[in-house]
Amino acid sequence: MDDYQYHLLEEIRANRLTRRTFMRRASVAGLSLASMNLILSGCGPAATERGRTDPDNDVGPPRRGGTARIALPPPTAAVDPVQMDNIGANMTVPVAAEYLAYPDSDYVLKPALSTKWRAVNPERPDAWEFTIRQGVKFHDGRPMTVDDVVASIARLANPASNSPALTNFDGILTDQGVEKVDARTVRFNLERPFADFPYAVSAFNYNTVILPKDYEIGEFDKGGVGTGPYILSNVHPKVRAEFVRNPDYWHPKLPYLDKVVVQYFNDTASAVLAIQAGEVDLYANTPYQGSEALFGDPNIFVYENDSSEYRAVHMRVDKPPFDDKRVRQAVAYSLDRQALIDGLFGGRAKPGNDHGFAPIFPVSDRAIENIAQRTQDYAKAKSLLRDAGHPNGIDVALTCEDYLEEPAYGVSLGQQAKGANIRINVKTMPQAQYYGSADSGQPWLTVPFGLTGWGERGTAVQLIAPALTSRGVWNSSQWSDETFTRLMADLAGTVDLQSQRRIAAEAATIQNEETPAIIAYWVKQLRAKRTNVHGIASGPVSHLEVSKLWKS
């Protein structure tokens, strides 16, 4: 046991960690599940945490054979692991391709194509070594080697790939930093220390599936490029993707099914009707709005998971009227957050407080405790507007994407803000237009006042750095605070959890005060399945790991 692992042991013995938090921290440090359980067995009771009921308990041994049909939204473009950036593609690819590690619903990392990992120097984690699973074959019969792992991650870290994965690697890993140590080991030499680096090469960084070293962008649809439990056999663009069982899968007892079909649905209503009728077995990423009927259906079980998924109402700090933080704060004080949660999610979310430290992150505890929760206060909002030179309020246009609950959120925000003399005209764009492209324009990064959905990430640094630091590539508010950016870098390189919590609280205080974006809630993610479906993780719902899926 190294010094950091011993430190974790002392933290849980002192009751400063829940068992769930310990499992997350230990998994990142590279402790095996057996080692974690051994440590926990000698610690006695830890801090209290919420119990769970698993509907898969007592269903008997898995049954082999059959077909599972999974409902997803359609990919917005041709499915390619290197460049995919949407839920439809992100969740289609992992049926056939795999990551070095997968998170469970508590964000604990579990080995996959890597069997273990470690920081070379735990006290300064600027180099990480991953041991690569042996005996794995690609679907075309070629063995997967360390060379394939090196090529896969280096490809993504190279700006020429134009991969969304770069947002997780920016300032942390370059293509030159990926190194083959020997036939079993790859080393990642980082630009700066990053204590949670394994999350950056896990399924939380959607593009990091391992592909053949000679993979060419655009070849995925041809099949034969993955190592996963099912082999891509047929693609009907925007309609469905079909997969058959991989007879040479590296886990000798998996998978259980003969076939998996990913069925694409353009709207929630169609997917809900399909799962109710038994035409699909799993609605892998279930929005609350439009799916309410599923909660009362005796043939369907809906998983609910806390997450770091959120919606950001960004305000361009370089454009009036939002160049004055008092205006930004006024918008924040006009919101009734609990009313939003009740109306948009039937209560299935947690209040946000205009900083990026989600309750699910272990580092967030002190930030949540120390910063007073904002509540609706029209008098304060009007006072802030008067002080900013707007005694009669303001008129602004809010641009949002037509996706999930976001249009309804925009309307609710406009209704609530009226009480503070903030008059909002909501403009809704198709999702493809809202995100656009570097060539055609990207409204979500340029509009003065925008509403954008952010998927879950495994760590606060992964979530916040691309969106809010000075060099963040997705900084839609154009906010730049050098102290905040430095604190986020310090947070990434700090190993001790109590020190991380102190840094996080300081960073959160700055973000809350400056309010470059409103974070009104943290989404409780939903995954609906028919009750005869088993072996699927309850979340995170932007990931799909189907090797243990079976039907009774």
Long-range contacts (C-beta under 8 A, 24 or more apart in sequence): 2-122, 3-122, 3-123, 4-29, 4-119, 4-122, 4-123, 4-495, 5-29, 5-31, 5-122, 7-495, 7-496, 8-39, 9-39, 9-43, 11-497, 11-498, 12-39, 12-40, 12-43, 12-46, 13-43, 15-46, 15-47, 16-47, 16-497, 16-498, 17-46, 17-47, 17-362, 17-497, 18-46, 18-47, 18-48, 18-49, 19-46, 19-47, 19-49, 20-49, 20-106, 20-108, 21-362, 21-497, 22-46, 23-106, 23-108, 24-106, 24-107, 24-108, 24-109, 24-362, 25-362, 25-497, 27-108, 27-109, 27-110, 27-198, 28-109, 28-195, 28-196, 28-198, 28-199, 29-118, 29-119, 29-122, 30-116, 30-117, 30-118, 30-119, 30-198, 32-116, 33-110, 55-301, 55-531, 56-534, 56-535, 59-534, 59-552, 60-552, 62-256, 62-534, 62-535, 62-548, 62-550, 63-256, 63-550, 63-551, 63-552, 64-256, 64-257, 64-550, 65-256, 65-257, 65-258, 66-257, 66-258, 66-259, 66-550, 66-551, 67-257, 67-258, 67-259, 67-260, 67-261, 68-257, 68-259, 68-260, 68-261, 68-281, 68-282, 68-533, 68-546, 68-549, 68-551, 69-260, 69-261, 69-262, 69-263, 69-279, 69-280, 69-281, 69-282, 70-260, 70-261, 70-262, 70-263, 70-280, 70-281, 70-282, 70-283, 70-284, 70-544, 70-546, 71-263, 71-265, 71-271, 71-274, 71-275, 71-280, 71-282, 71-283, 71-284, 72-262, 72-263, 72-264, 72-265, 72-284, 72-285, 73-264, 73-265, 73-266, 73-285, 74-238, 74-239, 74-264, 74-265, 74-266, 75-237, 75-238, 75-264, 76-431, 76-432, 78-218, 78-221, 78-237, 79-220, 79-221, 79-235, 79-241, 80-217, 80-218, 80-220, 80-221, 81-207, 81-209, 81-211, 81-220, 82-155, 82-156, 82-161, 82-163, 82-165, 82-207, 82-211, 82-215, 82-217, 83-161, 83-162, 83-163, 83-164, 83-207, 83-217, 84-164, 84-206, 84-207, 85-164, 85-206, 85-435, 87-285, 87-455, 87-542, 88-264, 90-206, 90-542, 90-543, 91-262, 91-284, 91-285, 91-542, 91-543, 91-544, 92-241, 92-262, 93-206, 93-209, 93-220, 93-226, 94-203, 94-209, 94-228, 94-543, 94-544, 94-545, 94-546, 95-228, 95-229, 95-230, 95-232, 95-241, 95-243, 95-260, 95-262, 95-544, 95-546, 96-139, 96-223, 96-225, 96-226, 96-228, 96-230, 96-231, 96-232, 96-243, 97-209, 97-210, 97-211, 97-220, 97-225, 97-226, 97-227, 97-228, 98-209, 98-210, 98-226, 98-227, 98-228, 99-201, 99-202, 99-203, 99-208, 99-209, 99-210, 100-130, 100-149, 100-198, 100-201, 100-202, 100-208, 100-210, 101-198, 101-201, 101-202, 101-203, 102-202, 102-203, 102-543, 102-545, 103-199, 103-202, 103-203, 103-204, 103-458, 103-540, 103-543, 104-537, 105-303, 105-305, 105-537, 105-538, 105-539, 105-540, 107-360, 107-458, 107-540, 109-198, 109-199, 109-202, 109-458, 113-144, 113-149, 113-210, 113-227, 117-198, 119-195, 119-197, 120-187, 122-495, 123-495, 124-193, 124-493, 125-190, 125-193, 125-194, 125-195, 125-197, 125-493, 125-495, 126-189, 126-190, 126-191, 126-192, 126-193, 126-194, 126-493, 127-187, 127-188, 127-189, 127-190, 128-187, 128-188, 128-190, 128-197, 128-198, 129-181, 129-185, 129-186, 129-187, 129-188, 130-185, 130-186, 130-187, 130-188, 130-201, 131-184, 131-185, 132-184, 132-185, 132-186, 133-250, 134-184, 135-250, 136-227, 136-250, 137-227, 137-248, 137-250, 138-212, 138-224, 138-225, 138-226, 138-227, 139-223, 139-224, 139-225, 139-226, 139-227, 139-231, 139-232, 139-246, 140-212, 140-224, 140-225, 141-248, 142-212, 144-210, 144-227, 145-183, 145-213, 146-180, 146-181, 146-182, 146-183, 146-184, 146-185, 146-186, 147-180, 147-213, 148-210, 148-211, 148-212, 148-213, 149-186, 149-210, 150-178, 150-179, 150-180, 150-186, 150-213, 151-211, 151-212, 151-213, 151-214, 151-215, 152-208, 152-209, 152-210, 152-211, 152-213, 152-215, 153-178, 153-186, 153-188, 153-201, 153-208, 154-178, 155-211, 155-215, 156-207, 156-208, 161-217, 163-207, 164-206, 164-207, 165-205, 165-206, 165-207, 165-208, 166-473, 167-466, 167-473, 167-474, 168-200, 168-204, 168-205, 168-462, 168-466, 169-200, 170-465, 170-466, 170-471, 170-473, 171-465, 171-471, 172-197, 172-200, 172-492, 173-200, 192-489, 192-492, 192-493, 193-492, 193-493, 194-461, 194-492, 194-493, 195-492, 195-493, 195-494, 195-495, 195-500, 196-458, 196-459, 196-461, 196-462, 196-492, 199-457, 199-458, 199-459, 199-462, 200-462, 202-458, 203-543, 203-545, 204-456, 204-457, 204-458, 204-462, 204-540, 204-543, 205-462, 206-542, 228-547, 229-254, 229-255, 229-546, 229-547, 230-255, 230-257, 230-259, 230-260, 230-546, 238-264, 239-263, 239-264, 240-264, 249-547, 251-547, 254-547, 254-548, 255-546, 255-547, 255-548, 255-549, 256-535, 256-548, 256-549, 256-550, 257-546, 257-549, 257-550, 257-551, 260-546, 260-549, 275-300, 275-528, 275-530, 276-300, 278-530, 281-529, 281-530, 281-532, 281-533, 281-551, 282-527, 282-528, 282-529, 282-530, 282-533, 282-536, 282-549, 283-527, 283-528, 283-529, 284-527, 284-541, 284-544, 285-525, 285-527, 285-541, 285-542, 286-526, 286-527, 286-528, 286-541, 287-404, 287-405, 287-526, 288-344, 288-345, 288-346, 288-348, 288-405, 288-526, 289-344, 289-345, 289-404, 289-405, 289-408, 291-526, 291-528, 292-346, 294-528, 298-531, 299-530, 299-531, 300-528, 300-529, 300-530, 300-531, 301-528, 301-529, 301-530, 301-531, 302-526, 302-527, 302-528, 302-529, 303-526, 303-527, 303-528, 303-529, 303-538, 303-539, 304-348, 304-524, 304-525, 304-526, 304-538, 305-524, 305-525, 305-526, 305-527, 305-538, 305-539, 305-540, 305-541, 306-350, 306-359, 306-360, 306-522, 306-524, 306-525, 307-358, 307-360, 307-456, 307-522, 307-523, 307-524, 307-525, 307-539, 307-540, 307-541, 308-358, 308-360, 308-361, 308-456, 308-457, 308-458, 308-463, 308-522, 309-453, 309-454, 309-455, 309-456, 309-522, 309-523, 309-525, 309-542, 310-352, 310-356, 310-358, 310-453, 310-454, 310-519, 310-521, 310-522, 310-523, 311-406, 311-409, 311-451, 311-452, 311-453, 311-454, 311-519, 311-520, 311-521, 311-523, 312-451, 312-452, 312-454, 312-467, 312-476, 312-517, 312-518, 312-519, 313-398, 313-413, 313-449, 313-450, 313-451, 313-517, 313-518, 313-520, 314-449, 314-450, 314-451, 314-452, 314-476, 314-477, 314-516, 314-517, 315-448, 315-449, 315-477, 315-515, 315-516, 315-517, 315-518, 316-447, 316-448, 316-449, 316-476, 316-477, 316-478, 317-477, 317-478, 317-479, 317-514, 317-516, 318-478, 319-448, 321-388, 321-390, 321-394, 321-396, 322-448, 322-449, 324-388, 324-389, 325-513, 325-514, 325-515, 326-384, 326-385, 326-387, 326-388, 327-384, 327-385, 327-388, 327-390, 327-394, 328-514, 328-515, 328-516, 329-381, 329-384, 329-515, 330-380, 330-381, 330-382, 330-384, 330-385, 330-388, 330-420, 330-422, 331-381, 331-417, 331-420, 331-422, 331-515, 331-518, 332-374, 332-515, 332-518, 333-374, 333-376, 333-377, 333-378, 333-380, 333-381, 333-384, 333-420, 334-376, 334-378, 334-381, 334-416, 334-417, 334-419, 334-420, 334-422, 335-374, 335-376, 335-413, 335-416, 335-417, 335-518, 335-520, 336-375, 336-376, 336-416, 337-374, 337-375, 337-376, 337-520, 337-521, 339-412, 339-416, 340-409, 340-412, 340-413, 340-416, 340-520, 340-521, 341-521, 343-408, 343-412, 344-405, 344-408, 344-409, 344-412, 344-521, 345-405, 345-521, 345-523, 345-524, 348-523, 348-524, 348-526, 349-521, 349-522, 349-523, 349-524, 350-521, 350-522, 350-524, 351-520, 351-521, 351-522, 352-518, 352-519, 352-520, 352-521, 352-522, 353-508, 353-512, 353-519, 354-511, 354-512, 354-515, 354-517, 354-518, 354-519, 354-520, 355-507, 355-508, 355-509, 355-511, 355-512, 355-519, 356-460, 356-463, 356-464, 356-467, 356-468, 356-508, 356-511, 356-519, 357-460, 357-464, 357-504, 357-507, 357-508, 358-460, 358-463, 358-522, 359-522, 360-522, 361-459, 361-460, 361-504, 362-497, 362-500, 362-501, 363-459, 363-460, 363-491, 363-497, 363-500, 363-501, 363-503, 363-504, 364-460, 364-501, 364-504, 364-508, 365-501, 366-501, 366-502, 366-504, 366-505, 367-501, 367-504, 367-505, 367-507, 367-508, 367-509, 370-505, 370-508, 370-509, 371-505, 371-508, 371-509, 371-512, 374-512, 376-416, 376-419, 378-419, 378-420, 381-419, 381-420, 381-422, 382-420, 382-421, 385-420, 385-421, 385-422, 392-421, 393-420, 393-421, 393-422, 393-423, 394-421, 394-422, 394-423, 395-423, 395-425, 396-422, 396-423, 396-424, 396-425, 396-448, 396-449, 397-424, 397-425, 397-426, 397-427, 397-447, 397-448, 397-449, 398-424, 398-425, 398-426, 398-427, 398-449, 398-450, 398-451, 399-427, 399-428, 399-429, 399-434, 399-443, 399-444, 399-447, 399-449, 399-450, 399-451, 400-426, 400-427, 400-428, 400-429, 400-434, 400-450, 400-451, 400-452, 401-428, 401-429, 401-430, 401-431, 401-434, 401-435, 401-444, 401-451, 401-452, 401-453, 402-428, 402-429, 402-430, 402-431, 402-434, 403-431, 403-453, 404-453, 406-451, 406-453, 409-451, 410-451, 413-451, 424-449, 444-476, 445-474, 445-476, 446-476, 450-476, 452-476, 455-542, 456-525, 456-540, 456-542, 460-491, 460-504, 461-488, 461-491, 461-492, 464-488, 464-507, 465-492, 467-517, 468-511, 468-516, 468-517, 476-517, 477-516, 477-517, 479-514, 479-516, 479-517, 481-510, 481-514, 483-510, 484-510, 484-511, 484-514
